Amino acid sequence: MTISPPPLLSANDTPPIRSDDDLQRHWQRLMGELGFGTRRLWITILDSRDRVLPTLPVIEDVPVVPNRPLAATMLDALAWTLEDDRSGWSAGILLTRPGATIITRSDRSWARMLAEEAATRSIQLRTTFLASDTAVRPITGTDAWMQATDRVAS
């Protein structure tokens, strides 16, 4: 199933995203009415002034079980996009899926794997969020982001 991404504002017309709360509001605004038929990963790119760029890549039909080759390919493409003296740029990722807002082991595993892959490519990755049928929330609980950072650093 192909979906049309929501309309995006120019970087100058979008409020800066400086915190997890700002990023959560951004995802909520983009997703609009919640309810998803399949699993997808959405990527937002932020410039050095924390402004969202008017591009929104979407990975369709994301498997429940984290897939390292898929994550690596996605982050390779993102690293390629962010190179060429774009210091201070960052990215945010949203996992959308049908079902309840409870953060599952799969959600945490995806967040951890994405953080690991981003760290190995020196991509500054913001908190990964989940959008389910009922809410948008950060994927936390086992500190997936911190565990990945600690593992890569050691």
Phi and psi in degrees as a GROMACS rama.xvg file:
@    title "Ramachandran Plot"
@    xaxis  label "Phi"
@    yaxis  label "Psi"
@TYPE xy
-99.9616  135.262  THR-2
-118.644  155.586  ILE-3
-94.5568  126.913  SER-4
-64.9989  153.066  PRO-5
-63.7907  156.123  PRO-6
-63.2898  139.608  PRO-7
-112.714  145.374  LEU-8
-85.2286  162.165  LEU-9
-67.8591  161.419  SER-10
-57.6269  -35.3062  ALA-11
-73.4641  -21.0549  ASN-12
-96.9557  -3.17073  ASP-13
-100.221  133.274  THR-14
-62.9633  144.739  PRO-15
-61.4291  150.301  PRO-16
-111.722  101.863  ILE-17
-110.537  -8.58048  ARG-18
-143.067  169.57  SER-19
-62.2369  -36.0737  ASP-20
-63.2283  -41.7853  ASP-21
-61.4381  -42.914  ASP-22
-66.7101  -38.9842  LEU-23
-62.4348  -44.5561  GLN-24
-61.2055  -38.4538  ARG-25
-60.7948  -49.2284  HIS-26
-63.8696  -40.9957  TRP-27
-61.5539  -43.1725  GLN-28
-62.9675  -43.4255  ARG-29
-70.0144  -37.6445  LEU-30
-77.9727  -25.9323  MET-31
60.7785  -131.838  GLY-32
-68.2291  127.378  GLU-33
-81.9996  158.066  LEU-34
135.28  116.864  GLY-35
-130.417  138.65  PHE-36
-89.9901  -28.2659  GLY-37
-136.634  171.662  THR-38
-89.6938  135.759  ARG-39
-141.687  156.107  ARG-40
-114.788  129.446  LEU-41
-112.496  141.517  TRP-42
-123.369  129.399  ILE-43
-115.308  138.8  THR-44
-111.253  133.631  ILE-45
-117.731  137.201  LEU-46
-80.5529  -176.166  ASP-47
-68.1744  -12.135  SER-48
-101.029  15.8094  ARG-49
64.1668  28.01  ASP-50
-98.543  139.143  ARG-51
-75.714  131.493  VAL-52
-80.1558  148.976  LEU-53
-79.1496  56.5075  PRO-54
-141.69  143.973  THR-55
-144.689  78.8833  LEU-56
-62.134  142.974  PRO-57
-130.223  131.543  VAL-58
-102.374  119.292  ILE-59
-85.4906  156.6  GLU-60
50.6197  51.5377  ASP-61
-70.4326  130.035  VAL-62
-69.4779  157.531  PRO-63
-65.6406  -45.2107  VAL-64
-79.2053  124.603  VAL-65
-53.0659  139.694  PRO-66
-121.593  104.128  ASN-67
-61.4361  -42.5961  ARG-68
-59.6281  -39.0549  PRO-69
-64.1885  -46.7518  LEU-70
-62.2381  -42.1028  ALA-71
-64.1177  -44.0816  ALA-72
-62.5625  -43.7167  THR-73
-61.1605  -45.5245  MET-74
-73.9227  -29.4591  LEU-75
-61.8118  -45.5795  ASP-76
-63.136  -39.9463  ALA-77
-66.2784  -42.3999  LEU-78
-61.6165  -41.0486  ALA-79
-61.9701  -41.4147  TRP-80
-64.3683  -37.2713  THR-81
-86.9808  -6.9596  LEU-82
-77.0593  -169.901  GLU-83
71.3501  55.3285  ASP-84
57.5748  52.254  ASP-85
-112.542  49.287  ARG-86
-63.3579  143.387  SER-87
89.0793  -5.77935  GLY-88
-78.3706  155.015  TRP-89
-146.881  176.423  SER-90
-139.512  151.436  ALA-91
-122.77  145.233  GLY-92
-124.988  138.3  ILE-93
-122.054  127.916  LEU-94
-97.7428  123.518  LEU-95
-111.263  142.392  THR-96
-159.801  156.258  ARG-97
-71.6256  158.792  PRO-98
111.954  -168.991  GLY-99
-74.2179  167.069  ALA-100
-82.571  -3.78877  THR-101
-61.3434  129.866  ILE-102
-73.8745  121.236  ILE-103
-94.5988  169.858  THR-104
-59.9607  -39.2741  ARG-105
-61.3811  -45.3075  SER-106
-58.6881  -47.2811  ASP-107
-63.6383  -40.2401  ARG-108
-64.6566  -41.15  SER-109
-62.036  -46.2831  TRP-110
-60.9448  -42.9357  ALA-111
-64.6618  -45.5584  ARG-112
-64.477  -42.4711  MET-113
-62.9006  -40.5151  LEU-114
-63.8959  -41.3978  ALA-115
-62.7466  -48.0288  GLU-116
-64.1451  -38.5009  GLU-117
-65.1956  -43.275  ALA-118
-62.9908  -38.831  ALA-119
-68.4457  -17.3616  THR-120
-106.39  8.63899  ARG-121
57.1692  37.1303  SER-122
-93.8331  128.533  ILE-123
-78.6593  106.808  GLN-124
-103.354  126.972  LEU-125
-75.0155  177.686  ARG-126
-57.3592  135.838  THR-127
-83.327  137.741  THR-128
-114.231  159.019  PHE-129
-116.926  133.977  LEU-130
-118.02  122.174  ALA-131
-112.345  -161.233  SER-132
-73.1572  -13.0136  ASP-133
-126.153  -17.6194  THR-134
-162.594  163.652  ALA-135
-114.242  126.09  VAL-136
-149.649  155.907  ARG-137
-69.3164  147.874  PRO-138
-87.4289  104.605  ILE-139
-133.241  -161.941  THR-140
114.118  -56.1579  GLY-141
-112.667  18.8972  THR-142
50.0016  54.6171  ASP-143
-52.8299  -40.2166  ALA-144
-66.1756  -46.5861  TRP-145
-66.5457  -40.2133  MET-146
-61.1367  -41.4254  GLN-147
-65.8048  -43.0643  ALA-148
-62.8932  -43.4018  THR-149
-63.7275  -42.2251  ASP-150
-65.1779  -41.4512  ARG-151
-70.7894  -36.0412  VAL-152
-71.1011  -27.1019  ALA-153
